[in-house]
Amino acid sequence: MSTETEFTNELGQSVNYPVEHWQATIAPAKTPMVGRFCELIPFDLEAHAQSLFESYDIDNHKEDWSYLLGDPPKDFSAFYRYVEHLCTKDDPLFFTVMDRSTKAFVGIASYLRINPTFGVIEVGHINFSHLIQRSPMATEAMYMMMYQVFEELNYRRYEWKTDSFNKRSRSAATRLGFTFEGIFRQAIVYKNRNRDTAWYSIIDSEWPALKKVYSSWFDSSNFDNEGNQIKSLRTLVSEIN
């Protein structure tokens, strides 16, 4: 449903559509999400830090850190302090991606700005190692978080925000089905530079069609014998409506 639908109140003023039966939802729980390729496990500092550090250390150029709030850690001690500070809160609520085939911890992602009262939640702090980037596992991790938000917790709005210059993140957002909403100019300062923030969202009325798209994409018939996709998720998303 369009958020621009116009109604008139008792004073003759234009207002948006009524939401008569809305009830506040709840925050996501610290429980695992299990998929075909990966599991999302609530972040555990002692259990996950070493394996995560080894997965990230494969990136010799550390280019994945350019748009993250932190700098690339020089050693495990620095990484441990980084994730201890960032990943051990309730908001943001972090999950570690575990490769089900190798049992290695290969990335992190979080829910943040969690607002059960209004049914709004964001996905962010996504840092997938080179072991899973551009893989069905990475897509599945994002899908499981999205599925929980809409299907299990009944949120109304799911947000994605990124540095306006982060082309990879912006491309990923549209591929996953998020709609671009605009640029918040001079939103924050990080790493001694300005950040204009690009905003994206999925709303609950868009979820049923998007869920069907993911089901089609994940279907075994959409992959050849080498594991290559036949029809891309981006194409399937673009065909909605």
NORJO-V353165 format. One record per residue. N is the residue number from 1. RES is the residue in one small letter. BURIAL is + if it has 9 or more other C-alpha atoms within 8 Angstrom, else -. Layout:
n = [N,N]
res = [RES,RES]
burial = [BURIAL,BURIAL]
This chain:
n = [1,2,3,4,5,6,7,8,9,10,11,12,13,14,15,16,17,18,19,20,21,22,23,24,25,26,27,28,29,30,31,32,33,34,35,36,37,38,39,40,41,42,43,44,45,46,47,48,49,50,51,52,53,54,55,56,57,58,59,60,61,62,63,64,65,66,67,68,69,70,71,72,73,74,75,76,77,78,79,80,81,82,83,84,85,86,87,88,89,90,91,92,93,94,95,96,97,98,99,100,101,102,103,104,105,106,107,108,109,110,111,112,113,114,115,116,117,118,119,120,121,122,123,124,125,126,127,128,129,130,131,132,133,134,135,136,137,138,139,140,141,142,143,144,145,146,147,148,149,150,151,152,153,154,155,156,157,158,159,160,161,162,163,164,165,166,167,168,169,170,171,172,173,174,175,176,177,178,179,180,181,182,183,184,185,186,187,188,189,190,191,192,193,194,195,196,197,198,199,200,201,202,203,204,205,206,207,208,209,210,211,212,213,214,215,216,217,218,219,220,221,222,223,224,225,226,227,228,229,230,231,232,233,234,235,236,237,238,239,240,241]
res = [m,s,t,e,t,e,f,t,n,e,l,g,q,s,v,n,y,p,v,e,h,w,q,a,t,i,a,p,a,k,t,p,m,v,g,r,f,c,e,l,i,p,f,d,l,e,a,h,a,q,s,l,f,e,s,y,d,i,d,n,h,k,e,d,w,s,y,l,l,g,d,p,p,k,d,f,s,a,f,y,r,y,v,e,h,l,c,t,k,d,d,p,l,f,f,t,v,m,d,r,s,t,k,a,f,v,g,i,a,s,y,l,r,i,n,p,t,f,g,v,i,e,v,g,h,i,n,f,s,h,l,i,q,r,s,p,m,a,t,e,a,m,y,m,m,m,y,q,v,f,e,e,l,n,y,r,r,y,e,w,k,t,d,s,f,n,k,r,s,r,s,a,a,t,r,l,g,f,t,f,e,g,i,f,r,q,a,i,v,y,k,n,r,n,r,d,t,a,w,y,s,i,i,d,s,e,w,p,a,l,k,k,v,y,s,s,w,f,d,s,s,n,f,d,n,e,g,n,q,i,k,s,l,r,t,l,v,s,e,i,n]
burial = [-,-,-,-,-,-,-,+,-,-,-,-,-,-,-,+,-,-,-,-,-,-,-,-,+,-,-,-,-,-,-,-,-,-,+,-,+,+,+,+,+,+,+,-,+,-,-,+,+,+,+,+,+,-,+,+,-,-,+,-,-,-,-,-,+,-,-,-,-,-,-,-,-,-,-,+,-,+,+,+,-,+,+,+,-,-,+,+,-,-,-,+,+,+,+,+,+,+,+,+,-,-,-,+,+,+,+,+,+,+,+,+,+,+,+,+,+,-,+,+,+,+,+,+,-,+,-,+,+,+,-,+,-,-,-,-,+,+,+,+,+,-,+,+,-,+,+,+,+,+,-,-,+,+,+,+,+,+,+,+,+,+,+,+,-,+,-,-,-,+,-,-,+,+,+,+,+,+,+,+,-,-,+,+,-,+,+,-,+,-,-,-,-,+,+,+,+,+,+,+,+,+,+,+,-,+,+,-,-,+,+,-,+,+,-,-,+,-,-,-,-,+,+,+,-,-,-,-,-,-,-,-,+,+,-,+,+,-,-,-,-]
